[in-house]
Amino acid sequence: MPSGPSASLLWRGGSLLVVLVALYTYLRIPSTSIPTPNLSDISTTTVYTLPPLPYAYDALEPQISKQIMELHHSKHHQTYVTNLNKAIKDGGTNKSLMKFNGGGHINHSLFWKNLAPAGSAETSGVAGSKLKAAIKHKWGSQEVGMPLSTGLTRSCTLTFVVKAFETAFAAALLGIQGSGWGWLVKKANGELEIVTMKDQDPITGATPIVGVDMWEHAYYLQYLNGKAAYVENIWKVINWKVAEERLLGESQDEFKKLKAML
């Protein structure tokens, strides 16, 4: 058995051989054993687009003008989407930009769907009867002095039921200082509540049922400083069918992933 300098050289050579074999074995491992992130997949899953409206720009007239709807949707909402995608592309580290633009996208997407043309089945007095019953239970009814035994139709009865709620909601909307949103939400315990949110803060910890945009771009070109008239007329184009679906959990939270990023 070699000794002295020869043994030392042999030991070093053996060690080097072990290292080379280990390195060769590592490099021979199939690439599938060490997954590599697909950056293109990551980018496509975090790109948001402007959703189409479920009606024409002039469908909500005269309550909301075509001009307002077109600017509100194609310009204002698109800006939130564009800036949200830019914030995500930059790594999503600017939480202020993420929350503002992500919330703007979420709020407007929900807003468009909880509107429908006046006189349609979705906005009729009989639409959303289960939601209106829950509203009556929470806020009571306001039958403007007309007893329900006077032969009123079911549609009229349900319309009167929500008047007390509309009054409470209007007070909350008109009490917003600056820009923001008013929402009817269902809390985790199932109770209905009216809440207001500043700027574009999205609803978290509760289910949004009906939202009303109180930013000036939502009404000013038509109503000028007459916010009260805008708030009064918005109820003529509320989609009670969609609102009830949200109450009953028939609409999934399509923004769950985005909310987690904000």
Salt bridges, closest charged atoms under 4 A:
ASP90 OD2 - LYS86 NZ 3.24
GLU166 OE1 - LYS163 NZ 3.63
GLU191 OE2 - LYS138 NZ 2.55
GLU191 OE1 - LYS187 NZ 3.46
GLU193 OE1 - LYS187 NZ 3.96
ASP199 OD2 - LYS198 NZ 3.84
ASP201 OD2 - LYS99 NZ 3.90
ASP201 OD2 - LYS198 NZ 3.62
ASP213 OD2 - HIS72 NE2 2.93
ASP213 OD2 - HIS108 NE2 3.26
ASP213 OD2 - HIS217 NE2 3.52
GLU245 OE2 - LYS241 NZ 2.84
ASP253 OD2 - LYS259 NZ 3.40
GLU254 OE2 - LYS113 NZ 3.09
